[in-house]
Amino acid sequence: MVGVRSPIGRPSLSRRSKILIGVAVVLLLLLILGPRLVGLITDWLWFSDLGYSSVMSTMITSRVIIFLVATLVVGAIVFACIYFAYRTRPPYVMAAGPNDPLARYRETISKRPRLLGILPALLIGLMAGLVAQASWSTVLTFLNGESFGISDPQFGMDMGFYAFTLPFVRLIMDLLFLALGIGFVANLLTQYMVGGIRLGGGGRSGSISGPARVQLAVIAGLFVALKAVAYWFDRYDLLTSERRGDIFTGATFTDINYVLPSKLILMVIAIVCAIAFFSAIFLRDLRIPALSAVLLLLSSLVIGVAWPMAMEQFAVKPSAADKEREYIQRNINATRDAFRIRDGVDVNYEGDWTRTPAIPAEVNSDEATLSNIRILDPELLSKAFYQRQALKNIYGFPSQLAVDRYEVDGQQRDFVVAVREVDPNRLGENQTDWINKHTVFTHGNGFIAAQANTVDEAAGDSSSDRGGLPVFIVADVKSIEDPNFQKNAPFKVKQPRIYFGELIGSLSPDYSIVGSTEGDREFDGDGASYTYTADSGVSLGNWGSRLLYALKYGERNFLLSNALNDNSRILYNRDPRDRVKQVAPWLTVDAKTYPAVMADGSIKWIVDGYTTLENYPYSQQMSLQDATADSRQADSGTTGRTQVNENVSYARNSVKATVDAYTGKVDLYQADDTDPVLKTWMKVFPGVVKSKAELDSQPDLRAHLRYPEDLFKLQRALLTRYHVSDAQTFFRANNFWSVPADPRTESNEGPKQPPYYFTASAPGRMNTAQFQLTAALNALNRPNLAAYMTANSDPDGYGKITVKTLPTNTTTIGPRQAGENMKTNARVQQELKLLENTNVLYGNLLALPVGKNGLLYAQPIYTEAKSGDSAMPKLYRVLTYYNAAAGEGGVRVGFAPTVGEALSQVGINPSAATPTLAGEGAPSGTEPKPETDEKPQPTPQPGGSPERDAAVRELGAALDAVQKAQSSGDLGQLGDALKKLDDAVTKYESLGN
């Protein structure tokens, strides 16, 4: 007699075990969901404090709705596949004996069919919902998409279809593919479990029930039909093809003539195959669906891949220049439109610059350029700002300062600007205690500026502690009380306290607790304290908010410290770039921000925001990170940032944002009222971005807007190729340009030279001062200059780009060549030999158009002690390089303590140059020392011996003789002069230190 096993019962749990499991589940949920819930509530408080709660509510609402819809749709499809498989199960199989290997599972299914049907469907639905909610921006832009008013050249569809509709269609199709694919597998497994499908073996033949056949055929047919729809929409993706990505982005000859027809053929085949799958509903023969699946797979490989590839190799590439002409032209037109580099609209080209010699009278009278030659390098002067203006160890400045402009005596002048912030990295000793770090050292103090074309006085000997230092204009708590300062300063600051900034925003964790009135806790300078008076920040006046932030930052002092009271408020997310990105998550922000003083006396950070698209038909795809990388970012310090690592084929600087340095208030302004992407987002978040009319109504803000660096660098990279209008010339690449390596780096393959801000004559309007962002461009893989690019930053004509192109049948010295020629000049080398005990730093090499056809290079040289805490760069000499007209001495190199002298040495009248100011820290309006036309002489050291003074004078005379010999071109005279210079250097060095 054969024994029969009794069914295995379900294990039972004791009451205590159930309680422990319940507690463990609750704790697990708290650990997983608790931080997210705390973050959600504190984010809501932060958005509400800024007045942008509508942004967060819109994002949350849309995410929740998308999550629920995706979960419901995908879950319902999967559940339907499982439900119908179970509902149509063969009844006799569920009653199979215990020897059935699936008996245990079938018994479980029979006892809890709903749970086992709903649970997997719910899990799959939840995962699909989580994936879909991350695409909230795709859904919202589809629902609010604006028309571009431009049609693509292939299908005639508005560009808004590609920007907003096509991504949404792809999202829906991806979800349906996911649901049908998983649903097919779920139905197949369920059918097998319940006996609708039986495998062969053991003398039995396999079988499939009628309902199972019908259900699987329907699901597979729907999947293939959806694939047919996908083939239809695949046609539009061809317009962003990367098939010839090494040359251009967009549909190629192969794509349009071979891939496009193949998509239509495959769509028809997919429809036929879908019908073949549906035929299994009525026919018992499964060979037809099987053959159709094989047909679809083979045709996709042969027609979709092999055929276009073969035609590309044998029919297109041999004559690619002719066949790709039309498609390259489409790429040129679309790229120029997408990045605002349209010829004659956004970019004005001036050809054959420097072909004719510059007229000396025009060069000498170019006062707007010559009087604004910038000798203070914002990339090198952070140490000088810190040494002279930090005052306390807790204060600091960004490693790279900013350049802006203000009016001085009725003239626009460039200034190197910064604010004196609390630097978390400089806190020491018990200053890092929680109380001090977060409740005492809460804010910086002051707006610091130095006129960019002046120093305190001309530098003498390198060991002197005077000369070559910036002349600071300081607007802090003490100075603004001086009526003379308010009368003479080029800016009128009323609130100099800095609670929001680049440095203070790097505090980890980034928050300060302010407003606690008891005892005026906040440090405000020597012997002074302060209490924050603005209503900004989230209130910590109740235990609930304190508990939330204690959990957010993992800090118990929120609950225990007596530094908090009913008036306390917390400020966080204090980097201006982060604040703008938080309230406008759809923006890409510029890597650099800068402070400016407004007419009301407030200090505001200005942040540039970009609207971007990844796929704009035929437009060239660019890597934001690669296109904006340069030598400045390679040494960016604590506050520098690199751009996000994403590809874009459309970019507009459509938003200008301001962040108040005291209150943290964020304002977004529409800078481009023609951008359909921004218009779409303004419909998604109504009232968040203020209209262009409101921006135009603020002349003080518009006066400080700069053309953004990252967009300029992106356009610069594109214009190296897209200045070419002819498709065949573009294909040959024989007239392309390249961005030069920074002349200060050792390698020609080093980081790119960054663009520079300065005031100079406006293109085509000599002596009309214009604040510009400029860059030099070389011939492709050559060191000679090919073009000069400048963008207007002034309110009148803001954003207009001018490109001066040079003749191609002659060569003009490029930045790196000019830098090398200046460094290797005999007089320069001999004098720099005297600086062996100091570091020699080369500042920004500026290329300056002077007159109509003149090109002047100017570069400051700084000296800095090799060691010591007080080391800081000081302007030592100014280098100039000028290609003078024939008969005017040829190429000349200037090397002098002042700009005027350096100009004089290259044959330019120095009368237009701004004199060097006398007296460090002299207030605005102080009369400067007039410069003389005397040749520069090395200055004897204070207190030096008569022998040393005589040696220095002899050295100066020898340098002057070398210069005269170089100008004369007499090699014999030059050899004698160099010998005398060498003797003078030897004599000087023999005297020791």
Solvent accessible surface area in square Angstrom, and as a share of the most:
residue,aa,sasa,rsa
1,M,241,1.08
2,V,133,0.76
3,G,71,0.68
4,V,122,0.70
5,R,174,0.63
6,S,88,0.57
7,P,108,0.68
8,I,112,0.57
9,G,59,0.57
10,R,167,0.61
11,P,127,0.80
12,S,108,0.70
13,L,99,0.49
14,S,65,0.42
15,R,189,0.69
16,R,184,0.67
17,S,39,0.25
18,K,121,0.51
19,I,86,0.44
20,L,107,0.53
21,I,87,0.44
22,G,33,0.32
23,V,76,0.44
24,A,57,0.44
25,V,73,0.42
26,V,82,0.47
27,L,98,0.49
28,L,99,0.49
29,L,87,0.43
30,L,104,0.52
31,L,136,0.68
32,I,93,0.47
33,L,97,0.48
34,G,19,0.18
35,P,89,0.56
36,R,179,0.65
37,L,104,0.52
38,V,18,0.10
39,G,21,0.20
40,L,82,0.41
41,I,66,0.34
42,T,0,0.00
43,D,47,0.24
44,W,104,0.36
45,L,53,0.26
46,W,7,0.02
47,F,10,0.04
48,S,50,0.32
49,D,49,0.25
50,L,22,0.11
51,G,61,0.59
52,Y,21,0.08
53,S,35,0.23
54,S,58,0.37
55,V,0,0.00
56,M,9,0.04
57,S,40,0.26
58,T,38,0.22
59,M,27,0.12
60,I,55,0.28
61,T,72,0.42
62,S,10,0.07
63,R,85,0.31
64,V,74,0.42
65,I,95,0.48
66,I,19,0.09
67,F,46,0.19
68,L,100,0.50
69,V,80,0.46
70,A,5,0.04
71,T,17,0.10
72,L,131,0.65
73,V,64,0.37
74,V,1,0.01
75,G,9,0.09
76,A,51,0.40
77,I,41,0.21
78,V,1,0.01
79,F,69,0.29
80,A,37,0.29
81,C,12,0.07
82,I,17,0.09
83,Y,81,0.31
84,F,105,0.44
85,A,0,0.00
86,Y,37,0.14
87,R,156,0.57
88,T,48,0.28
89,R,74,0.27
90,P,16,0.10
91,P,109,0.69
92,Y,135,0.51
93,V,11,0.06
94,M,39,0.17
95,A,85,0.66
96,A,46,0.36
97,G,42,0.40
98,P,71,0.45
99,N,148,0.76
100,D,33,0.17
101,P,119,0.75
102,L,30,0.15
103,A,25,0.20
104,R,145,0.53
105,Y,121,0.46
106,R,21,0.07
107,E,59,0.27
108,T,66,0.38
109,I,25,0.13
110,S,52,0.34
111,K,120,0.51
112,R,115,0.42
113,P,43,0.27
114,R,198,0.72
115,L,86,0.43
116,L,65,0.32
117,G,4,0.04
118,I,86,0.44
119,L,81,0.41
120,P,50,0.32
121,A,4,0.03
122,L,83,0.41
123,L,94,0.47
124,I,30,0.15
125,G,0,0.00
126,L,61,0.30
127,M,108,0.48
128,A,1,0.00
129,G,0,0.00
130,L,105,0.52
131,V,101,0.58
132,A,1,0.01
133,Q,35,0.16
134,A,64,0.50
135,S,30,0.20
136,W,20,0.07
137,S,39,0.25
138,T,31,0.18
139,V,20,0.12
140,L,20,0.10
141,T,13,0.07
142,F,69,0.29
143,L,116,0.58
144,N,34,0.18
145,G,33,0.32
146,E,50,0.22
147,S,80,0.52
148,F,27,0.11
149,G,69,0.66
150,I,71,0.36
151,S,68,0.44
152,D,3,0.02
153,P,69,0.44
154,Q,52,0.23
155,F,49,0.20
156,G,49,0.47
157,M,64,0.29
158,D,41,0.21
159,M,8,0.03
160,G,7,0.07
161,F,29,0.12
162,Y,10,0.04
163,A,13,0.10
164,F,8,0.03
165,T,39,0.23
166,L,12,0.06
167,P,52,0.33
168,F,40,0.17
169,V,27,0.16
170,R,55,0.20
171,L,23,0.12
172,I,69,0.35
173,M,9,0.04
174,D,88,0.46
175,L,23,0.11
176,L,54,0.27
177,F,44,0.18
178,L,70,0.35
179,A,0,0.00
180,L,19,0.09
181,G,26,0.25
182,I,53,0.27
183,G,0,0.00
184,F,66,0.28
185,V,77,0.44
186,A,16,0.13
187,N,1,0.00
188,L,68,0.34
189,L,104,0.52
190,T,19,0.11
191,Q,1,0.00
192,Y,74,0.28
193,M,42,0.19
194,V,0,0.00
195,G,4,0.04
196,G,2,0.02
197,I,24,0.12
198,R,104,0.38
199,L,119,0.59
200,G,49,0.47
201,G,43,0.41
202,G,86,0.83
203,G,89,0.85
204,R,172,0.63
205,S,99,0.64
206,G,44,0.43
207,S,50,0.33
208,I,60,0.30
209,S,29,0.19
210,G,26,0.25
211,P,55,0.34
212,A,0,0.00
213,R,23,0.08
214,V,45,0.26
215,Q,25,0.11
216,L,20,0.10
217,A,7,0.06
218,V,48,0.28
219,I,13,0.07
220,A,16,0.12
221,G,0,0.00
222,L,83,0.41
223,F,76,0.31
224,V,10,0.06
225,A,34,0.26
226,L,21,0.11
227,K,66,0.28
228,A,5,0.04
229,V,68,0.39
230,A,6,0.04
231,Y,13,0.05
232,W,101,0.35
233,F,39,0.16
234,D,26,0.13
235,R,22,0.08
236,Y,16,0.06
237,D,56,0.29
238,L,17,0.08
239,L,0,0.00
240,T,28,0.16
241,S,18,0.12
242,E,94,0.42
243,R,99,0.36
244,R,21,0.08
245,G,28,0.27
246,D,118,0.61
247,I,31,0.16
248,F,0,0.00
249,T,0,0.00
250,G,0,0.00
251,A,0,0.00
252,T,0,0.00
253,F,40,0.17
254,T,0,0.00
255,D,1,0.01
256,I,21,0.11
257,N,57,0.29
258,Y,31,0.12
259,V,8,0.05
260,L,21,0.11
261,P,44,0.28
262,S,0,0.00
263,K,41,0.17
264,L,66,0.33
265,I,75,0.38
266,L,4,0.02
267,M,35,0.16
268,V,83,0.48
269,I,29,0.15
270,A,0,0.00
271,I,80,0.41
272,V,82,0.47
273,C,1,0.00
274,A,4,0.03
275,I,110,0.56
276,A,14,0.11
277,F,26,0.11
278,F,59,0.25
279,S,27,0.17
280,A,1,0.00
281,I,51,0.26
282,F,168,0.70
283,L,83,0.41
284,R,195,0.71
285,D,52,0.27
286,L,74,0.37
287,R,171,0.62
288,I,73,0.37
289,P,12,0.07
290,A,56,0.44
291,L,122,0.61
292,S,8,0.05
293,A,45,0.35
294,V,80,0.46
295,L,87,0.43
296,L,28,0.14
297,L,110,0.55
298,L,97,0.48
299,S,8,0.05
300,S,29,0.19
301,L,97,0.48
302,V,86,0.49
303,I,40,0.20
304,G,23,0.22
305,V,76,0.44
306,A,51,0.39
307,W,91,0.32
308,P,3,0.02
309,M,110,0.49
310,A,40,0.31
311,M,53,0.23
312,E,12,0.05
313,Q,84,0.38
314,F,163,0.68
315,A,29,0.23
316,V,0,0.00
317,K,97,0.41
318,P,100,0.63
319,S,46,0.29
320,A,8,0.06
321,A,36,0.28
322,D,87,0.45
323,K,64,0.27
324,E,0,0.00
325,R,111,0.41
326,E,95,0.42
327,Y,14,0.05
328,I,0,0.00
329,Q,61,0.27
330,R,36,0.13
331,N,0,0.00
332,I,1,0.00
333,N,86,0.44
334,A,12,0.09
335,T,0,0.00
336,R,22,0.08
337,D,22,0.11
338,A,0,0.00
339,F,0,0.00
340,R,60,0.22
341,I,0,0.00
342,R,74,0.27
343,D,70,0.36
344,G,64,0.61
345,V,79,0.45
346,D,21,0.11
347,V,1,0.01
348,N,82,0.42
349,Y,57,0.22
350,E,49,0.22
351,G,56,0.54
352,D,73,0.38
353,W,10,0.04
354,T,33,0.19
355,R,117,0.43
356,T,78,0.45
357,P,87,0.55
358,A,10,0.08
359,I,94,0.48
360,P,59,0.37
361,A,71,0.55
362,E,35,0.16
363,V,2,0.01
364,N,44,0.23
365,S,54,0.35
366,D,1,0.01
367,E,78,0.35
368,A,9,0.07
369,T,2,0.01
370,L,1,0.00
371,S,4,0.03
372,N,6,0.03
373,I,4,0.02
374,R,3,0.01
375,I,7,0.03
376,L,0,0.00
377,D,0,0.00
378,P,11,0.07
379,E,31,0.14
380,L,44,0.22
381,L,1,0.00
382,S,16,0.10
383,K,104,0.44
384,A,0,0.00
385,F,0,0.00
386,Y,51,0.19
387,Q,61,0.27
388,R,77,0.28
389,Q,24,0.11
390,A,4,0.03
391,L,121,0.60
392,K,71,0.30
393,N,66,0.34
394,I,4,0.02
395,Y,5,0.02
396,G,0,0.00
397,F,13,0.06
398,P,6,0.04
399,S,40,0.26
400,Q,21,0.09
401,L,11,0.05
402,A,6,0.05
403,V,5,0.03
404,D,0,0.00
405,R,8,0.03
406,Y,14,0.06
407,E,117,0.52
408,V,23,0.13
409,D,128,0.66
410,G,59,0.57
411,Q,77,0.34
412,Q,50,0.22
413,R,23,0.08
414,D,3,0.02
415,F,0,0.00
416,V,0,0.00
417,V,1,0.00
418,A,4,0.03
419,V,1,0.01
420,R,1,0.00
421,E,0,0.00
422,V,4,0.02
423,D,10,0.05
424,P,20,0.13
425,N,104,0.53
426,R,100,0.36
427,L,19,0.09
428,G,26,0.25
429,E,163,0.73
430,N,108,0.56
431,Q,37,0.16
432,T,72,0.42
433,D,70,0.36
434,W,28,0.10
435,I,52,0.26
436,N,31,0.16
437,K,44,0.19
438,H,5,0.02
439,T,2,0.01
440,V,25,0.14
441,F,25,0.11
442,T,0,0.00
443,H,2,0.01
444,G,0,0.00
445,N,12,0.06
446,G,0,0.00
447,F,0,0.00
448,I,0,0.00
449,A,0,0.00
450,A,0,0.00
451,Q,22,0.10
452,A,0,0.00
453,N,9,0.05
454,T,1,0.00
455,V,2,0.01
456,D,0,0.00
457,E,46,0.21
458,A,43,0.33
459,A,13,0.10
460,G,13,0.12
461,D,31,0.16
462,S,25,0.16
463,S,79,0.51
464,S,27,0.18
465,D,111,0.58
466,R,114,0.42
467,G,2,0.02
468,G,1,0.01
469,L,1,0.00
470,P,0,0.00
471,V,7,0.04
472,F,11,0.05
473,I,20,0.10
474,V,29,0.17
475,A,0,0.00
476,D,14,0.07
477,V,28,0.16
478,K,150,0.63
479,S,27,0.18
480,I,30,0.15
481,E,131,0.59
482,D,60,0.31
483,P,104,0.65
484,N,95,0.49
485,F,31,0.13
486,Q,51,0.23
487,K,163,0.69
488,N,64,0.33
489,A,5,0.04
490,P,28,0.18
491,F,7,0.03
492,K,83,0.35
493,V,0,0.00
494,K,142,0.60
495,Q,46,0.21
496,P,1,0.01
497,R,35,0.13
498,I,0,0.00
499,Y,0,0.00
500,F,1,0.01
501,G,0,0.00
502,E,5,0.02
503,L,3,0.01
504,I,3,0.02
505,G,14,0.13
506,S,50,0.32
507,L,12,0.06
508,S,85,0.55
509,P,56,0.35
510,D,28,0.15
511,Y,2,0.01
512,S,1,0.01
513,I,4,0.02
514,V,1,0.00
515,G,6,0.06
516,S,10,0.07
517,T,71,0.41
518,E,124,0.56
519,G,75,0.72
520,D,60,0.31
521,R,75,0.27
522,E,5,0.02
523,F,45,0.19
524,D,10,0.05
525,G,15,0.14
526,D,94,0.49
527,G,93,0.89
528,A,46,0.36
529,S,57,0.37
530,Y,31,0.12
531,T,20,0.12
532,Y,9,0.04
533,T,107,0.62
534,A,20,0.15
535,D,119,0.62
536,S,16,0.10
537,G,5,0.04
538,V,11,0.06
539,S,47,0.31
540,L,0,0.00
541,G,26,0.25
542,N,84,0.43
543,W,158,0.55
544,G,44,0.43
545,S,9,0.06
546,R,20,0.07
547,L,86,0.43
548,L,34,0.17
549,Y,0,0.00
550,A,9,0.07
551,L,107,0.53
552,K,69,0.29
553,Y,48,0.18
554,G,68,0.66
555,E,39,0.17
556,R,176,0.64
557,N,41,0.21
558,F,0,0.00
559,L,55,0.27
560,L,126,0.62
561,S,19,0.12
562,N,135,0.69
563,A,2,0.01
564,L,10,0.05
565,N,27,0.14
566,D,110,0.57
567,N,84,0.43
568,S,0,0.00
569,R,65,0.24
570,I,1,0.01
571,L,3,0.02
572,Y,6,0.02
573,N,39,0.20
574,R,0,0.00
575,D,5,0.03
576,P,0,0.00
577,R,3,0.01
578,D,51,0.26
579,R,6,0.02
580,V,0,0.00
581,K,81,0.34
582,Q,65,0.29
583,V,0,0.00
584,A,0,0.00
585,P,37,0.24
586,W,28,0.10
587,L,1,0.01
588,T,13,0.08
589,V,21,0.12
590,D,4,0.02
591,A,14,0.11
592,K,41,0.17
593,T,0,0.00
594,Y,3,0.01
595,P,4,0.03
596,A,0,0.00
597,V,7,0.04
598,M,12,0.05
599,A,83,0.64
600,D,90,0.47
601,G,1,0.01
602,S,19,0.12
603,I,3,0.02
604,K,38,0.16
605,W,3,0.01
606,I,1,0.00
607,V,0,0.00
608,D,6,0.03
609,G,0,0.00
610,Y,5,0.02
611,T,1,0.01
612,T,31,0.18
613,L,25,0.12
614,E,103,0.46
615,N,68,0.35
616,Y,3,0.01
617,P,1,0.00
618,Y,1,0.00
619,S,1,0.00
620,Q,12,0.05
621,Q,38,0.17
622,M,34,0.15
623,S,27,0.18
624,L,5,0.03
625,Q,61,0.27
626,D,97,0.50
627,A,6,0.05
628,T,0,0.00
629,A,44,0.34
630,D,5,0.02
631,S,17,0.11
632,R,37,0.14
633,Q,28,0.13
634,A,77,0.60
635,D,112,0.58
636,S,22,0.14
637,G,48,0.46
638,T,88,0.51
639,T,8,0.04
640,G,29,0.28
641,R,86,0.32
642,T,83,0.48
643,Q,7,0.03
644,V,73,0.42
645,N,121,0.62
646,E,70,0.32
647,N,73,0.38
648,V,2,0.01
649,S,1,0.01
650,Y,1,0.00
651,A,3,0.02
652,R,15,0.06
653,N,21,0.11
654,S,0,0.00
655,V,0,0.00
656,K,2,0.01
657,A,0,0.00
658,T,3,0.02
659,V,0,0.00
660,D,16,0.09
661,A,1,0.01
662,Y,19,0.07
663,T,38,0.22
664,G,0,0.00
665,K,112,0.47
666,V,2,0.01
667,D,10,0.05
668,L,0,0.00
669,Y,8,0.03
670,Q,15,0.06
671,A,22,0.17
672,D,19,0.10
673,D,68,0.35
674,T,81,0.47
675,D,0,0.00
676,P,13,0.08
677,V,3,0.02
678,L,0,0.00
679,K,77,0.32
680,T,0,0.00
681,W,20,0.07
682,M,45,0.20
683,K,100,0.42
684,V,11,0.06
685,F,4,0.02
686,P,100,0.63
687,G,79,0.76
688,V,8,0.05
689,V,8,0.05
690,K,63,0.27
691,S,48,0.31
692,K,60,0.25
693,A,73,0.56
694,E,79,0.36
695,L,8,0.04
696,D,60,0.31
697,S,79,0.51
698,Q,52,0.23
699,P,96,0.60
700,D,41,0.21
701,L,3,0.02
702,R,67,0.24
703,A,42,0.33
704,H,16,0.07
705,L,10,0.05
706,R,11,0.04
707,Y,13,0.05
708,P,2,0.01
709,E,15,0.07
710,D,5,0.02
711,L,11,0.06
712,F,0,0.00
713,K,6,0.03
714,L,2,0.01
715,Q,1,0.01
716,R,3,0.01
717,A,20,0.15
718,L,2,0.01
719,L,0,0.00
720,T,11,0.06
721,R,55,0.20
722,Y,1,0.00
723,H,23,0.10
724,V,8,0.05
725,S,56,0.36
726,D,78,0.40
727,A,2,0.02
728,Q,49,0.22
729,T,27,0.15
730,F,2,0.01
731,F,58,0.24
732,R,140,0.51
733,A,34,0.26
734,N,108,0.55
735,N,58,0.30
736,F,19,0.08
737,W,17,0.06
738,S,27,0.17
739,V,27,0.16
740,P,7,0.04
741,A,12,0.10
742,D,1,0.01
743,P,4,0.03
744,R,59,0.22
745,T,35,0.20
746,E,176,0.79
747,S,55,0.35
748,N,108,0.56
749,E,157,0.71
750,G,22,0.21
751,P,56,0.35
752,K,66,0.28
753,Q,11,0.05
754,P,2,0.01
755,P,0,0.00
756,Y,12,0.05
757,Y,11,0.04
758,F,2,0.01
759,T,1,0.01
760,A,4,0.03
761,S,18,0.11
762,A,3,0.02
763,P,32,0.20
764,G,73,0.70
765,R,112,0.41
766,M,68,0.30
767,N,71,0.36
768,T,57,0.33
769,A,42,0.33
770,Q,10,0.04
771,F,0,0.00
772,Q,6,0.03
773,L,0,0.00
774,T,5,0.03
775,A,8,0.07
776,A,7,0.05
777,L,0,0.00
778,N,8,0.04
779,A,24,0.19
780,L,72,0.36
781,N,130,0.67
782,R,142,0.52
783,P,47,0.30
784,N,19,0.10
785,L,4,0.02
786,A,14,0.11
787,A,0,0.00
788,Y,3,0.01
789,M,0,0.00
790,T,3,0.02
791,A,0,0.00
792,N,9,0.05
793,S,0,0.00
794,D,18,0.09
795,P,50,0.32
796,D,106,0.55
797,G,34,0.33
798,Y,70,0.27
799,G,20,0.20
800,K,111,0.47
801,I,2,0.01
802,T,14,0.08
803,V,0,0.00
804,K,17,0.07
805,T,29,0.17
806,L,12,0.06
807,P,12,0.07
808,T,120,0.70
809,N,112,0.57
810,T,79,0.46
811,T,110,0.64
812,T,19,0.11
813,I,45,0.23
814,G,0,0.00
815,P,1,0.01
816,R,27,0.10
817,Q,51,0.23
818,A,0,0.00
819,G,1,0.01
820,E,75,0.33
821,N,59,0.30
822,M,0,0.00
823,K,46,0.20
824,T,76,0.44
825,N,19,0.09
826,A,27,0.21
827,R,11,0.04
828,V,0,0.00
829,Q,87,0.39
830,Q,28,0.12
831,E,10,0.04
832,L,30,0.15
833,K,99,0.42
834,L,46,0.23
835,L,6,0.03
836,E,120,0.54
837,N,110,0.57
838,T,29,0.17
839,N,52,0.27
840,V,45,0.26
841,L,49,0.25
842,Y,47,0.18
843,G,0,0.00
844,N,0,0.00
845,L,5,0.02
846,L,1,0.00
847,A,11,0.09
848,L,3,0.02
849,P,23,0.14
850,V,0,0.00
851,G,15,0.14
852,K,134,0.57
853,N,38,0.20
854,G,2,0.02
855,L,11,0.06
856,L,0,0.00
857,Y,3,0.01
858,A,2,0.02
859,Q,1,0.01
860,P,2,0.01
861,I,0,0.00
862,Y,1,0.00
863,T,5,0.03
864,E,14,0.06
865,A,50,0.39
866,K,120,0.51
867,S,90,0.58
868,G,54,0.52
869,D,146,0.76
870,S,85,0.55
871,A,17,0.13
872,M,22,0.10
873,P,1,0.01
874,K,34,0.14
875,L,3,0.02
876,Y,11,0.04
877,R,9,0.03
878,V,1,0.01
879,L,0,0.00
880,T,0,0.00
881,Y,8,0.03
882,Y,11,0.04
883,N,76,0.39
884,A,11,0.09
885,A,16,0.12
886,A,98,0.76
887,G,84,0.80
888,E,75,0.34
889,G,48,0.46
890,G,30,0.29
891,V,78,0.45
892,R,58,0.21
893,V,25,0.15
894,G,0,0.00
895,F,3,0.01
896,A,0,0.00
897,P,14,0.09
898,T,10,0.06
899,V,10,0.06
900,G,2,0.02
901,E,27,0.12
902,A,0,0.00
903,L,0,0.00
904,S,42,0.27
905,Q,16,0.07
906,V,0,0.00
907,G,40,0.38
908,I,3,0.01
909,N,70,0.36
910,P,29,0.18
911,S,94,0.61
912,A,16,0.12
913,A,9,0.07
914,T,23,0.13
915,P,44,0.28
916,T,17,0.10
917,L,32,0.16
918,A,22,0.17
919,G,29,0.28
920,E,62,0.28
921,G,43,0.42
922,A,14,0.11
923,P,93,0.58
924,S,23,0.15
925,G,60,0.58
926,T,53,0.31
927,E,147,0.66
928,P,38,0.24
929,K,123,0.52
930,P,115,0.72
931,E,57,0.25
932,T,82,0.48
933,D,114,0.59
934,E,129,0.58
935,K,83,0.35
936,P,31,0.19
937,Q,90,0.40
938,P,23,0.14
939,T,69,0.40
940,P,48,0.30
941,Q,53,0.24
942,P,119,0.75
943,G,89,0.86
944,G,28,0.27
945,S,49,0.32
946,P,103,0.65
947,E,109,0.49
948,R,27,0.10
949,D,29,0.15
950,A,42,0.33
951,A,1,0.01
952,V,6,0.03
953,R,148,0.54
954,E,75,0.34
955,L,3,0.01
956,G,2,0.02
957,A,62,0.48
958,A,8,0.06
959,L,11,0.05
960,D,29,0.15
961,A,35,0.27
962,V,0,0.00
963,Q,21,0.09
964,K,119,0.50
965,A,1,0.01
966,Q,65,0.29
967,S,84,0.54
968,S,69,0.45
969,G,55,0.53
970,D,71,0.37
971,L,144,0.72
972,G,49,0.47
973,Q,84,0.37
974,L,37,0.19
975,G,39,0.37
976,D,89,0.46
977,A,6,0.05
978,L,55,0.28
979,K,134,0.57
980,K,129,0.55
981,L,0,0.00
982,D,73,0.38
983,D,73,0.38
984,A,2,0.01
985,V,9,0.05
986,T,82,0.47
987,K,95,0.40
988,Y,30,0.12
989,E,94,0.42
990,S,86,0.56
991,L,71,0.35
992,G,36,0.35
993,N,177,0.91
